[in-house]
Structures are given as C-alpha cells and as structure tokens.
Amino acid sequence: MIGTPRAPAILDVRTGDDFAGNQALIPGAVRRAWADVAQWARQYRGQQVIVTCRAGHGVSQGAAAWLRQSGAEAEALDGGLEAWTDAGLPLVPQSALPALDAEGRTVWVTRARPKVDRIACPWLIRRFVDRSAVFLFVPSSEVASVAKRYSATPFDVEGENIMRVFPEEFSLPRDYEALEARFLSFSKALNVRPSVLDAVIWSEIRKTQSR
C-alpha cells in the first residue's frame, strides 16, 4: 500500500543502537522516539499506523499499544525491519532525507507558479518520502533565503538536486534511459505494473493542476 492514498502512517521506533546498525527507512516512514510515545501518540488519533522496530518485538509492540490507547488504529510490523530487509523490499537511506521540523515533518521550498515537474515532486514526496511534508511556494529570487531562514529543502531550482535523488550532473535528455530503469526498478519493488504506476502518477498530477 506504500505510495497509495490509503497508505498508513509508518513510524520507525528503533532504538538508537538498532538504527545505528541500519540507517535506512521504509519508504514514507518517519523516525519517532519510542521513549516519548506518550507525548506524540495523540498526533495520530484516528489514523491507521504501522510501527516498526528492529525485529517487531517489545519496542514496536509497546508503541503500537500506546497509539491504540490514544485513538489510532495501530499495529506492529511482523518481523520488523529485519523481515522487511530480508524480503528485499525497498529502503531509503536516512542520509538522503531532510531533517524534520518540530512537528516531525519535512519542509520543502520551490518556485511559485508550479508547472508539471514542480507538481510531480510534491506528489512523489508525499507518497514515498513524507506524507506530512510541507511545501512552500515562493518567488524564484526568494527560494534560497526562505530555505535558509525556515530550514527548508529547496527543489527544482537551478543549482539544487531535485529531491537529492539524482547525481548533480544528471541531465534528463541524456540520462532518460537510466531514469526509466530506475522507474521500472521502483515499480517492481512496489509489485505494481509500470503502466499502472505511470497512469496513477499522471492522473494525480492532472488532478493537482485542475485545482
């Protein structure tokens, strides 16, 4: 269900030592401190939540119980991140993701008057990186200043690597085949036909444009 509108919130509550041993996340997962669950559990009231720790035992089970107590529909991931990794399912390196704000969200900034490419990036980020991501659209001349002042990550602006996914030297006309290979690999990891994933993405982009 990752990448779909009905995807649950995914919370990674591994201990610091466990996370140090594998600094990668399930796509869309957010790191939360298990020890502080009583403070942040209320944020997920009424939501569906999957909680993961290293092996799916006490840490995630306890956090899921706290979330249920606070009104969320929460379950622990069977086998935890170890089972996910052993199954060969996709992971996102923590180092590739921006830092979270005080409310546990990533913050992004780009030029105002978004075109298709600038609409597609927020759609992909919300689907596969951070469902609670915040996007700031500002005049082109103010992107760098807003990014610095508000600790936001700029994207789709000159000199910035879109979503930090592609190499700095990436060129769409020249590297299209490599991009297509990544898309096919991604659809395979999601167990979704490429044609279906492509249709879903463009359908969502067109809906955003019509708003």
ZIDA-V320437 format. One record per run of one state. SS is the DSSP state (a for helix, b for strand, c for the rest). FROM is the first residue (numbers start at 0). TO is the last residue. If there is no record, write none. Layout:
BEGIN
ss = <SS,SS>
from = <FROM,FROM>
to = <TO,TO>
END
This chain:
BEGIN
ss = <c,b,c,a,c,b,c,b,c,a,c,b,c,a,c,b,c,a,c,b,a,c,b,c,a,c,b,c,a,c,b,c,a,c,a,c,a,c>
from = <0,8,12,15,21,23,25,28,31,33,44,47,52,57,69,72,76,79,86,91,93,96,106,111,115,128,133,138,139,149,152,154,161,164,175,190,193,209>
to = <7,11,14,20,22,24,27,30,32,43,46,51,56,68,71,75,78,85,90,92,95,105,110,114,127,132,137,138,148,151,153,160,163,174,189,192,208,210>
END
